[in-house]
Amino acid sequence: MDDLNSFLPDLSTPATDPQFFTAIPSDESTLDRMMSVFTSPREAMQGIELSKSASTWIVPLLVAMLLTATSFALRYYTTNAAEEEHTMRVQNFTQMSENKNLNSDQRTMFKKKAAEDTANPNKSAVWGFALGLGLVLSAPLFSSLVFFLLAKIVFKADHVTFTMILAAASITLVITGVGDVLQLVLQAITGDGAMTISPAAFVSGAPQKPLFAFAMQFNVFKIWDLIVFSIAYASLVRRQAMAGYAVVFVTWLVRIALWTGITAMLQKIQAG
């Protein structure tokens, strides 16, 4: 029971208690924090505001980028992902070639693309690696900016800096990176490149469908990432943990709604 409690926020701790923020010395190594985020996440995040080293966010960000990008690339050599994406592209090109909103030259171009497209694991792996790097690099930078502005505007936390939040976001992102590796293992075992550690695994239909895109967002490790980040964020803005959960998860749900809406809109435009 004590082990379980170590994963949960201590809501009884007053937000004014200095130990709530500095339970771990500022000289705690980045590697120790990255390891502790899996075993003692609340303790791993405490004291992060005292760290002045850029390695606090650079190192975990690079590790997360490597884990995710490599996982995205290797799935094309261990599963049928390249063939599935080839089939999906052909279906999309064919659908566009039948779109009455396009002129005859455009429809002919898409018809030609559908006929010429082939499955190429090497090319797909390169794009997968680049996509993984881009996603992991952009996600913490954008989310940290959003939460930095919320800290200043909503919580009036003048002491909070962008790099404090970026450090917390980068360290917790390692959780998602490990999840991507485990997802790769699951994909390799099943041979299914669309296999995912989320409710999307139970959604039938193509991955570009809005319902699939929606279910994909509820990745088990991503939720774990958000829970730990919520604890860290509450500590940084000097509020009880519930405030961190509320802000982080409401922001996340808004992002999911926007992403699902954009997916549905693009699919509608494509269908004509």
Steps between C-alpha positions, in 0.01 A plus 500: 500500500790733574637436150163592349481820703839608364343529156210716618501871579491588866201732506536556873831684452447877517608680184705736718718221641853558358568125504226457242731668248851411612478143631782397266823706495562714194818303423301181434640356178288504185546125461370442853195711426433307178516171688297626796220622273399132465540398864441816706357758258393754761842505660674511161321823413557677830790741512506535123454877529836522677692341212683754283663254258367482143573126506195463724281535190742437211606148603151353559372670185776338293435161662126527430569605140730202446257250653197624308671564166674160502175327589316679219769393252546137607129419471542504121752215521316289758137532387283545192484877558658591164247287309210635705604859438543425129144365489376806688675739262356323197152524653551871569633570150214306346249690709655831396494393133123462533450832678265708282627822659832454319562570134581224254878561509508473879291183498729350235804585712358318804401204286859480374634521855274212604636286215866583566508482879696210651585376851852606595604407859828692478337823389220458752751437780683825420173694507397318818825593672464864390138504619601362839768766540261775397221392730720459807679830438189708433267352764688610816594838352141585408342357817760668720418835341128444566554400862752780555237753389238334722742515795547873448141593415288257703721423800696827510815292557765762431778269617429242228722505191451335163800271555353371829190378322703375202715294736194336656342437158822351360557267795144367495521458122746217560199302627332537161827405329522176697135438411588536131771235539259259670244572229763410239559168676126432497481591130792271419342210688165540326643614166242778500644847444174662612504327841496759776496518880173689498126440443573547127612135500130410525382744232435346160575694182788701360731697733404829335139465617395765759401236758839330467678836531294576812566162664874523423529800733416284803833319491571339837850643527390844385245512780772390743717780361218752558439383857865550596518833318186613687677432829807692384295792368304533823828509690647764270201736526475426874152355503353174622523205260132521400566839341773344288273213394219738407711731284707231330217261418254769388769636266566148373130435433475827305796389289337161436177669392689727260705214355194281448310788341787576262523131404128487426515824299795378287323172432186688390702727269678200352174320433364808323 
